[in-house]
Amino acid sequence: MSMTKRFGLAGVVFLCFAVPAFAGAPASYPETPATPGSQAAPAAAGPSSLSWSGKGIACGLGMGLALIGAGIGFGKIGASALDAMARQPEVAPRVLTGMLIIAAMLEGVALAAVVLAFVVGNSSPF
């Protein structure tokens, strides 16, 4: 199966399962203040069913993309470092130091992205 077909199939599956994210509850309007001498309107009841929020889906996608990006980055860092060490063994300690610094920065960015996605996802009321 070609990559175009795979992405197309993934997009169709995503759109089919993402429909509940767009089925939010209707907007509630603030109550109008009662005029003197009239009775206030009763408060409107909330939705009777649980409505899905797009925040949860965004949280899952954000975490997944952050971890996929970090995995690809770690793979490229490791492959390039091993290639450089194999070509020039005398500079292996310097390459290792640079690889560890870059890996630590990548880990920090990936962790920050996952924490941010988790915080945003947990703020949703569903």
N, C-alpha and C positions, 0 to 999 in steps of 0.2 A: 504494500500500500504506500503510495507516495506521501510526502510530507504535506502537500496541499490538501489531499483527501483527509489525512489525519486531523489537520487543523480545522478543516471544515466540519468533520464529524464531531470533534470536541466542541466547536462553537454551537452546533445544533443541540448537542446534549446539554451544554451549559444553559442555553436559552430555554430549553424545555424545563429544566429544573429550577431556573431562576424566576419563573413566573410568580411564585408566592412572594418574592421580594417586592414586586411591584403592586401587590394587592393589599395596599395599606388601608387603614381605617379612614373614613371620611374626615375631613378637617372639622374640628369643633370651633364654633364661633363663641366669643365671649358673650355672656348674658348682658342684655340691655338693662340699665338700671330701672327699677320700678318707679313709676310716678307716684306721688303721694295719693293715697286713697285707693290704689289698685293693688291687687295681689301679685307677688313675684311669681314668675313662671318657674315650674319645677325644673330642677337640674336634669339635663339630658343624661341618659344612661350610657355607659361606655359600650363598646362593641361586645357582642355576646361570644364571639369566637376569638381565638388567638390569631393575631395578624403578624406576619413575618416582616422583619425589617431588613433593609439592604445592608445594615451595618454588620450583621452576622456573616453574610456572604462576603462582604468586603474584608472582614477580619480573616476568614479562612483563606481567601485568595491572597491577601497580603502576606500572611504567614507562609503560605506555600511558595509564593514567588520569591520571598526573601530567602527561604531555605534553599530553594533550587539555585538561585543566583550565588549564594554562598558556597554551595557544593561545587558548582562549575568553577567558581573562582579558586577554591582550594585545589581542585584538580589541575587547573592550569598552572598555579603557582608551584605545586609539587612536581609536575611534569617538566616545567621549564628549569626548575632548580636541579633536578636529577640530570637533565640533559647537559646543563652547564657544568655540573660536577664531573660527569663522565667525560666531557671534552677536555676540561682543564682541572685535573685533580688538585693542583697546587693552590687553587683559589677556592677550594671547597669550604673552608671555614667562613670566608667572607660572604659567599653565596648563601650559606646556611643562615648566617646572621640576618642578611637582607630578607630571606624567605620568611624567617620567623617574625620579623617586624611587620612585613606586609600581611602575613596571615593574622597577626594580632589585630591590625587595623580592620581587616575584613571581618573578623569575628565580632569586633565591636559594632560595626555598622549593621551586620546581620542581627545581632542581639537587640540593638536599638529598634530595628524595623519590626522584629517579632514582638517586642514589648509594646511598641506603639500600636500595632495591629491588635494585640490582645486587650489593651486598655480601651481602644475604640470599640471593639467587639463586645466587651463586657458592659459598656455603658448603655447598650440597647435593652429595652424593657422586655424582650421576649425571653 
